[in-house]
Amino acid sequence: MAQKESSGGKAYGFFYLGASRQEIETELPIIRSLVSTPAQLELSLTDDMNNVRALPGLTDIVQRAEESGMNYLLTATYPDETNKRTAMEVSSILGQAEHSILCEGKGPLKGAIFYEEAEKYVRLE
């Protein structure tokens, strides 16, 4: 059985999208509604990955994400849930974003979602 983090679940969605940060932030509530995201799930969108670069275990992941052209990070926290469940919610959001106006004429959304499991970060498959 997956162990819950004391503060709840946490996941990181690194992705590339040709839309502006403002466009993404405007569309996120619509996307959340479409995929029935739980209200308790908290999201933070940034185009500056320096705030997570220093977290143990994420340094190499952030570097690889930037090298592969990913320009955004969606950090999610989900009280009383596992990291993997939180990552699955991020996956639903990014999956729906790919079918939204955010990707129309701006190229495909590419990304990778990571969460901590057994004291290391793993990619959600």
Rosetta silent file (secondary structure, phi, psi, omega in degrees, C-alpha in Angstrom):
SEQUENCE: MAQKESSGGKAYGFFYLGASRQEIETELPIIRSLVSTPAQLELSLTDDMNNVRALPGLTDIVQRAEESGMNYLLTATYPDETNKRTAMEVSSILGQAEHSILCEGKGPLKGAIFYEEAEKYVRLE
SCORE:     score description
SCORE:     0.000 S_00000001
   1 L     0.000  134.538 -178.082    0.000    0.000    0.000 S_00000001
   2 L   -68.159  137.686 -179.587    1.347    3.419   -0.952 S_00000001
   3 L   -86.784  137.897  177.445    2.371    5.547    1.949 S_00000001
   4 L   -84.954  143.276  174.945    0.895    9.026    2.262 S_00000001
   5 L   -73.271  149.976 -177.858    3.207   11.934    2.834 S_00000001
   6 L   -60.427  -32.279  179.959    2.656   13.717    6.143 S_00000001
   7 L   -99.714    5.112 -178.984    1.731   16.908    4.312 S_00000001
   8 L   103.813 -174.091 -177.826   -0.093   15.122    1.510 S_00000001
   9 E   -82.384  154.042  177.570    0.862   14.341   -2.043 S_00000001
  10 E  -145.020  139.166  179.020    3.149   16.395   -4.235 S_00000001
  11 E  -147.724  157.366 -177.841    3.967   16.105   -7.924 S_00000001
  12 E  -126.607  122.192  177.263    5.805   18.083  -10.579 S_00000001
  13 E  -109.776  107.701  176.833    4.660   18.376  -14.184 S_00000001
  14 E   -92.381  132.719 -178.939    7.336   19.711  -16.517 S_00000001
  15 E  -155.040  159.852  173.499    6.016   20.614  -19.948 S_00000001
  16 E  -108.239  134.194  175.099    6.474   22.607  -23.132 S_00000001
  17 L  -150.786  135.324 -178.878    3.646   24.729  -24.427 S_00000001
  18 L   -76.889   -3.241  179.351    3.731   27.561  -26.940 S_00000001
  19 L   -80.984  159.166  177.429    1.046   29.514  -25.049 S_00000001
  20 L   -77.660  161.421  178.363    1.837   32.362  -22.669 S_00000001
  21 H   -59.397  -40.919  179.768    1.702   31.927  -18.915 S_00000001
  22 H   -62.636  -41.021  177.644   -1.320   34.239  -18.786 S_00000001
  23 H   -62.569  -41.931  179.957   -3.147   32.120  -21.376 S_00000001
  24 H   -65.092  -47.198 -179.247   -2.448   28.963  -19.387 S_00000001
  25 H   -61.786  -33.305  177.924   -3.555   30.531  -16.099 S_00000001
  26 H   -70.043  -37.528 -175.548   -6.777   31.721  -17.758 S_00000001
  27 H   -84.023  -22.551 -176.051   -7.525   28.265  -19.184 S_00000001
  28 H   -54.679  -44.757  179.121   -6.591   26.201  -16.085 S_00000001
  29 H   -60.794  -35.692  178.228   -9.937   26.621  -14.263 S_00000001
  30 H   -67.181  -45.092  179.320  -11.787   25.418  -17.376 S_00000001
  31 H   -62.004  -44.572  179.027   -9.448   22.429  -17.734 S_00000001
  32 H   -58.484  -41.035  179.131   -9.838   21.583  -14.032 S_00000001
  33 H   -64.862  -42.979 -178.490  -13.602   21.629  -14.443 S_00000001
  34 H   -63.983  -34.106 -178.979  -13.498   19.392  -17.521 S_00000001
  35 L  -100.651    8.898  177.836  -11.419   16.715  -15.789 S_00000001
  36 L    53.943   49.102  178.339  -13.236   17.080  -12.442 S_00000001
  37 L   -66.319  133.035  178.340  -10.099   17.972  -10.517 S_00000001
  38 L   -58.967  141.078 -179.289  -10.685   17.820   -6.752 S_00000001
  39 L   -61.567  -27.420 -178.438  -10.996   21.256   -5.162 S_00000001
  40 L   -72.423  -17.328 -179.878   -8.343   20.296   -2.593 S_00000001
  41 L   -71.719  121.332  179.102   -5.691   19.949   -5.312 S_00000001
  42 E  -102.634  134.021 -178.430   -3.524   23.063   -5.255 S_00000001
  43 E  -119.207  145.268  175.114   -1.648   24.071   -8.383 S_00000001
  44 E  -136.032  121.019 -179.479    1.243   26.428   -8.925 S_00000001
  45 E  -105.174  134.563  176.938    2.399   27.323  -12.434 S_00000001
  46 E  -144.840  152.860  172.198    5.809   28.806  -13.107 S_00000001
  47 L  -110.721   11.251  177.520    8.134   29.431  -16.007 S_00000001
  48 L  -121.729  105.339 -174.874   11.084   29.799  -13.601 S_00000001
  49 L   -86.916    5.895 -179.338   12.304   26.420  -12.405 S_00000001
  50 H   -62.290  -29.655 -177.484   14.961   27.839  -10.080 S_00000001
  51 H   -70.334  -19.172  176.846   12.678   27.433   -7.055 S_00000001
  52 H  -108.253  -11.205 -178.356   12.692   23.617   -7.431 S_00000001
  53 H   -57.339  -34.061 -175.978   16.194   23.221   -8.817 S_00000001
  54 L   -84.361   -6.811 -179.817   17.652   23.092   -5.301 S_00000001
  55 L   -69.868  131.442  179.916   15.308   20.372   -4.034 S_00000001
  56 L   -54.688  131.513  177.834   17.214   17.138   -3.399 S_00000001
  57 L    90.777  -16.463 -178.149   16.598   14.698   -6.205 S_00000001
  58 L  -101.083  -12.346 -175.845   15.118   17.222   -8.637 S_00000001
  59 H   -54.228  -52.636 -178.927   18.285   18.952   -9.824 S_00000001
  60 H   -66.177  -37.366  179.874   18.993   16.516  -12.676 S_00000001
  61 H   -63.791  -45.008  179.024   15.305   16.292  -13.616 S_00000001
  62 H   -61.818  -44.550 -179.681   15.018   20.083  -13.890 S_00000001
  63 H   -60.656  -46.424  179.269   18.184   20.253  -15.974 S_00000001
  64 H   -64.776  -37.517  178.645   16.973   17.543  -18.374 S_00000001
  65 H   -62.815  -45.994  179.372   13.557   19.206  -18.646 S_00000001
  66 H   -65.325  -41.938  179.760   15.127   22.536  -19.569 S_00000001
  67 H   -63.237  -30.317  179.518   17.549   20.913  -22.024 S_00000001
  68 L   -88.991    6.931  173.486   14.637   19.213  -23.779 S_00000001
  69 L    91.573    6.603  179.246   12.856   22.551  -24.171 S_00000001
  70 L   -71.431  130.149 -172.357   10.242   22.314  -21.436 S_00000001
  71 L  -114.603   -0.281  179.192    9.326   25.842  -20.447 S_00000001
  72 E  -135.770  156.039  174.552    6.759   25.414  -17.659 S_00000001
  73 E  -132.480  124.912  174.636    6.424   23.641  -14.346 S_00000001
  74 E  -108.854  111.312  178.843    3.086   22.788  -12.780 S_00000001
  75 E   -98.828  131.925 -179.369    3.530   21.884   -9.112 S_00000001
  76 E  -123.773  139.914  171.539    0.604   20.169   -7.434 S_00000001
  77 E  -126.513  143.179 -174.429   -0.110   19.435   -3.795 S_00000001
  78 E  -141.318  100.365 -177.911   -3.007   17.291   -2.649 S_00000001
  79 L   -56.836  141.404  176.568   -3.714   17.019    1.093 S_00000001
  80 L    60.777   26.290  176.310   -4.300   13.523    2.458 S_00000001
  81 L  -129.682  168.040  179.237   -3.326   11.845   -0.810 S_00000001
  82 L   -83.012  163.423  175.460   -0.281   10.004   -2.111 S_00000001
  83 H   -62.758  -40.451 -178.886    2.342   11.509   -4.374 S_00000001
  84 H   -64.809  -42.308  178.448    1.349    9.099   -7.143 S_00000001
  85 H   -62.678  -39.138  177.618   -2.337   10.062   -6.928 S_00000001
  86 H   -63.453  -43.135  177.887   -1.309   13.713   -7.104 S_00000001
  87 H   -61.677  -36.744  178.811    0.811   12.970  -10.185 S_00000001
  88 H   -65.596  -34.805  176.252   -2.176   11.276  -11.800 S_00000001
  89 H   -66.325  -41.230  177.209   -4.242   14.446  -11.315 S_00000001
  90 H   -62.159  -40.319  178.361   -1.487   16.481  -12.995 S_00000001
  91 H   -60.129  -42.164  178.256   -1.518   13.983  -15.847 S_00000001
  92 H   -62.777  -41.125 -179.398   -5.264   14.489  -16.317 S_00000001
  93 H   -65.569  -48.469 -179.043   -4.826   18.254  -16.398 S_00000001
  94 H   -67.472  -34.100  176.765   -1.989   18.191  -18.931 S_00000001
  95 H   -62.896  -41.961  178.339   -3.830   15.614  -21.023 S_00000001
  96 H   -71.412  -35.850  179.256   -6.868   17.881  -21.255 S_00000001
  97 H   -58.998  -34.337  179.716   -4.677   20.935  -21.902 S_00000001
  98 L   -63.867  -23.657 -179.450   -3.411   19.194  -25.033 S_00000001
  99 L  -104.398   16.571 -177.867   -6.989   19.197  -26.346 S_00000001
 100 L  -105.002  179.074  177.913   -7.699   22.811  -25.387 S_00000001
 101 L   -64.916  -14.509  179.679   -7.323   26.135  -27.149 S_00000001
 102 L   -62.944  -28.644 -177.203   -3.862   26.345  -25.563 S_00000001
 103 L  -101.273   -6.487 -179.157   -2.463   24.015  -28.218 S_00000001
 104 L   -65.048  114.929  178.134   -4.394   25.318  -31.222 S_00000001
 105 L    71.157    8.057 -177.629   -1.808   26.539  -33.693 S_00000001
 106 L  -117.859    8.002 -179.576    0.932   26.506  -31.053 S_00000001
 107 L    88.898  167.524 -176.571    2.259   22.987  -31.434 S_00000001
 108 L   -74.407  157.206  173.473    1.781   19.935  -29.259 S_00000001
 109 L   -88.298  126.387  173.799    2.144   19.836  -25.514 S_00000001
 110 E  -122.384  144.363 -177.043    5.033   17.642  -24.439 S_00000001
 111 E  -167.969  177.251  177.995    5.829   16.908  -20.851 S_00000001
 112 E  -149.521  139.889 -177.502    6.848   14.606  -18.032 S_00000001
 113 E  -116.571  133.471 -178.655    5.425   14.217  -14.551 S_00000001
 114 E  -125.993  148.318  174.924    7.506   13.236  -11.536 S_00000001
 115 E  -147.542  158.854 -178.363    6.705   12.339   -7.963 S_00000001
 116 E   -87.380  133.695  177.094    8.695   11.039   -5.024 S_00000001
 117 E  -146.138  127.978 -179.558    8.486    7.341   -4.188 S_00000001
 118 L    53.139   44.888  174.802   10.783    5.445   -1.841 S_00000001
 119 L    65.024   23.098  171.662   12.982    8.528   -1.402 S_00000001
 120 E  -145.514  157.765  179.601   13.632    9.061   -5.121 S_00000001
 121 E   -88.202  132.680  178.754   11.788   10.797   -7.922 S_00000001
 122 E  -123.322  153.505 -179.984   10.114    8.605  -10.500 S_00000001
 123 E   -88.159  133.695  175.788    8.397    9.472  -13.734 S_00000001
 124 L   -70.501  124.965 -179.475    4.677    8.802  -13.982 S_00000001
 125 L  -101.711    0.000    0.000    4.172    6.330  -16.821 S_00000001
